[in-house]
Amino acid sequence: MNPCQNPALARFLVMALCLCASPVALAGEAVPEPWMPALDTVWLAVAAALVFFMQAGFALLESGMSRAKNAVNVVMKNYVDVCLGSLAFWLVGYGLMFGFNPTGWFGQSHFALFGAEDSDYMMLLFQTMFAATAVTIASGAMAERTRYQAYLLGAVLITAIIYPVFGSWAWGGGHGGDGWLAALGFIDFAGSTVVHSIGGWVALAGVLVLGPRLGRYSMDGEQRPIQGHNLTQVALGGFILWVGWFGFNGGSTGGADVSIGLINLNTHLSAAAGAAGALLILAVLRRPVLLTTTVNGSIGGLVGITAGAATMDPHFAVLTGLVSGMVVVVGTWLLESLGLDDVVGAVSVHGLAGAWGTLAAGLFLAGDLFNPMQVAVQVIGILAGFLWAFPAALLMYFIIDKTVGLRASTRDEQRGLDFSEHHEVGYPEFQTEVLHEGRK
């Protein structure tokens, strides 16, 4: 085919020739200026797709850690909170988080974005995926006893208000002004606190308002483990989350940049070290080596490195991940000892490991290690995230519980939320008694 007869092919060939013409082009230093916005957009679009793919990972992991009678309910929550949350973030959340921010507390423009620059649309798409991640974290912690409509109401409020308000403090000012935490020099490259700890603290509030599942603890407080129905699905979900994190952290550069190499290397090393840290503490304490704990350890490593992936040398990324895996294990035991029922360990994996990772970003800042002023700023950011998200979510879930009703009835919880909330079950061949019994 003659390239002159195919404009798209001609543009591709011109771009390829321009890239090959200079040895340093691939290093990001000599790409012709007209092509840079397009290259940045392509990378961000790929990264946004990877972050969106993480939703599949969350759905697999959370449903696998739940019982078969709640599998459809868990997947439906993950599916629809992305849909409604994306609309809420476009309408309200993006403006609060990235709009003109003269006060440092919240944005005041760019609501329901339209008629904007192409780069603004790309930014909105990428950040929508982050908002979807933050809201999904609470889903797994609150699984198996939460009414579907009540959960979705909370998801909309999280993506519209709770998540973007704190995000404006740390990342705001994209369209003018600056968030007050950002002005202090707070480091949270891709959201160990902004995304993950906020989601973890919201999950903690939900768990407290809901209470534990039926049978999870005896009358005298004895723990009664409730096993998930598909642990191979949990491992697959963990792998998918790991893959998606390369877009989560790598895409936070804002464009095609050679720093992505270090960022994604640190991401991978920390995840591997997170699993190793979980295995190490299990071995030292002679506890069973569980698949669920190992997968959560690696995800804790991913959460931990998210704040400092761009500003940390690889050996410190390994240390960050190693400690993150240990934090996940110890945090899970602590919550269980307090009688809290977090089905998937979201509070430990995202809340506690996110707080540690944010602190580590200040401790291990390349070229300025262990600077007490930077560490103090990180602590302020961690505390600000908790003191905003946890009370706000606690109040939100309390109001939802008293008005709409947050917890499913005892009968529905016993039968499973798949049928009571959705009129279908995930495994009809093995749940015939539920289908034949019908609704009462």
Secondary structure in CASP SS format (residue, H / E / C, confidence):
PFRMAT SS
TARGET T0000
AUTHOR 0000-0000-0000
METHOD secondary structure of the structure
MODEL  1
M C 1.00
N C 1.00
P H 1.00
C H 1.00
Q H 1.00
N C 1.00
P H 1.00
A H 1.00
L H 1.00
A H 1.00
R H 1.00
F H 1.00
L H 1.00
V H 1.00
M H 1.00
A H 1.00
L H 1.00
C H 1.00
L H 1.00
C H 1.00
A H 1.00
S C 1.00
P C 1.00
V C 1.00
A H 1.00
L H 1.00
A H 1.00
G C 1.00
E C 1.00
A C 1.00
V C 1.00
P C 1.00
E H 1.00
P H 1.00
W H 1.00
M H 1.00
P H 1.00
A H 1.00
L H 1.00
D H 1.00
T H 1.00
V H 1.00
W H 1.00
L H 1.00
A H 1.00
V H 1.00
A H 1.00
A H 1.00
A H 1.00
L H 1.00
V H 1.00
F H 1.00
F H 1.00
M H 1.00
Q H 1.00
A H 1.00
G H 1.00
F H 1.00
A H 1.00
L H 1.00
L H 1.00
E H 1.00
S H 1.00
G H 1.00
M C 1.00
S C 1.00
R C 1.00
A H 1.00
K H 1.00
N H 1.00
A H 1.00
V H 1.00
N H 1.00
V H 1.00
V H 1.00
M H 1.00
K H 1.00
N H 1.00
Y H 1.00
V H 1.00
D H 1.00
V H 1.00
C H 1.00
L H 1.00
G H 1.00
S H 1.00
L H 1.00
A H 1.00
F H 1.00
W H 1.00
L H 1.00
V H 1.00
G H 1.00
Y H 1.00
G H 1.00
L H 1.00
M H 1.00
F H 1.00
G C 1.00
F C 1.00
N E 1.00
P C 1.00
T C 1.00
G C 1.00
W C 1.00
F C 1.00
G C 1.00
Q C 1.00
S C 1.00
H C 1.00
F C 1.00
A C 1.00
L C 1.00
F C 1.00
G C 1.00
A C 1.00
E C 1.00
D H 1.00
S H 1.00
D H 1.00
Y H 1.00
M H 1.00
M H 1.00
L H 1.00
L H 1.00
F H 1.00
Q H 1.00
T H 1.00
M H 1.00
F H 1.00
A H 1.00
A H 1.00
T H 1.00
A H 1.00
V H 1.00
T H 1.00
I H 1.00
A H 1.00
S H 1.00
G H 1.00
A H 1.00
M C 1.00
A C 1.00
E C 1.00
R C 1.00
T E 1.00
R C 1.00
Y H 1.00
Q H 1.00
A H 1.00
Y H 1.00
L H 1.00
L H 1.00
G H 1.00
A H 1.00
V H 1.00
L H 1.00
I H 1.00
T H 1.00
A H 1.00
I H 1.00
I H 1.00
Y H 1.00
P H 1.00
V H 1.00
F H 1.00
G H 1.00
S H 1.00
W H 1.00
A H 1.00
W H 1.00
G C 1.00
G C 1.00
G C 1.00
H C 1.00
G C 1.00
G E 1.00
D C 1.00
G C 1.00
W H 1.00
L H 1.00
A H 1.00
A H 1.00
L H 1.00
G C 1.00
F C 1.00
I C 1.00
D C 1.00
F C 1.00
A C 1.00
G C 1.00
S H 1.00
T H 1.00
V H 1.00
V H 1.00
H H 1.00
S H 1.00
I H 1.00
G H 1.00
G H 1.00
W H 1.00
V H 1.00
A H 1.00
L H 1.00
A H 1.00
G H 1.00
V H 1.00
L H 1.00
V H 1.00
L H 1.00
G C 1.00
P C 1.00
R C 1.00
L C 1.00
G C 1.00
R C 1.00
Y E 1.00
S C 1.00
M C 1.00
D C 1.00
G C 1.00
E C 1.00
Q E 1.00
R C 1.00
P C 1.00
I C 1.00
Q C 1.00
G C 1.00
H C 1.00
N C 1.00
L H 1.00
T H 1.00
Q H 1.00
V H 1.00
A H 1.00
L H 1.00
G H 1.00
G H 1.00
F H 1.00
I H 1.00
L H 1.00
W H 1.00
V H 1.00
G H 1.00
W H 1.00
F H 1.00
G H 1.00
F H 1.00
N H 1.00
G H 1.00
G H 1.00
S H 1.00
T H 1.00
G C 1.00
G C 1.00
A C 1.00
D C 1.00
V C 1.00
S C 1.00
I H 1.00
G H 1.00
L H 1.00
I H 1.00
N H 1.00
L H 1.00
N H 1.00
T H 1.00
H H 1.00
L H 1.00
S H 1.00
A H 1.00
A H 1.00
A H 1.00
G H 1.00
A H 1.00
A H 1.00
G H 1.00
A H 1.00
L H 1.00
L H 1.00
I H 1.00
L H 1.00
A H 1.00
V H 1.00
L C 1.00
R C 1.00
R C 1.00
P C 1.00
V C 1.00
L C 1.00
L H 1.00
T H 1.00
T H 1.00
T H 1.00
V H 1.00
N H 1.00
G H 1.00
S H 1.00
I H 1.00
G H 1.00
G H 1.00
L H 1.00
V H 1.00
G H 1.00
I H 1.00
T C 1.00
A C 1.00
G C 1.00
A C 1.00
A C 1.00
T C 1.00
M C 1.00
D C 1.00
P H 1.00
H H 1.00
F H 1.00
A H 1.00
V H 1.00
L H 1.00
T H 1.00
G H 1.00
L H 1.00
V H 1.00
S H 1.00
G H 1.00
M H 1.00
V H 1.00
V H 1.00
V H 1.00
V H 1.00
G H 1.00
T H 1.00
W H 1.00
L H 1.00
L H 1.00
E H 1.00
S H 1.00
L C 1.00
G C 1.00
L C 1.00
D C 1.00
D C 1.00
V C 1.00
V C 1.00
G C 1.00
A H 1.00
V H 1.00
S H 1.00
V H 1.00
H H 1.00
G H 1.00
L H 1.00
A H 1.00
G H 1.00
A H 1.00
W H 1.00
G H 1.00
T H 1.00
L H 1.00
A H 1.00
A H 1.00
G H 1.00
L H 1.00
F C 1.00
L C 1.00
A C 1.00
G C 1.00
D C 1.00
L C 1.00
F C 1.00
N C 1.00
P H 1.00
M H 1.00
Q H 1.00
V H 1.00
A H 1.00
V H 1.00
Q H 1.00
V H 1.00
I H 1.00
G H 1.00
I H 1.00
L H 1.00
A H 1.00
G H 1.00
F H 1.00
L H 1.00
W H 1.00
A H 1.00
F H 1.00
P H 1.00
A H 1.00
A H 1.00
L H 1.00
L H 1.00
M H 1.00
Y H 1.00
F H 1.00
I H 1.00
I H 1.00
D H 1.00
K H 1.00
T H 1.00
V C 1.00
G C 1.00
L C 1.00
R E 1.00
A C 1.00
S C 1.00
T H 1.00
R H 1.00
D H 1.00
E H 1.00
Q H 1.00
R H 1.00
G C 1.00
L H 1.00
D H 1.00
F H 1.00
S H 1.00
E H 1.00
H H 1.00
H C 1.00
E C 1.00
V C 1.00
G C 1.00
Y C 1.00
P H 1.00
E H 1.00
F H 1.00
Q C 1.00
T H 1.00
E H 1.00
V H 1.00
L H 1.00
H H 1.00
E H 1.00
G C 1.00
R C 1.00
K C 1.00
END
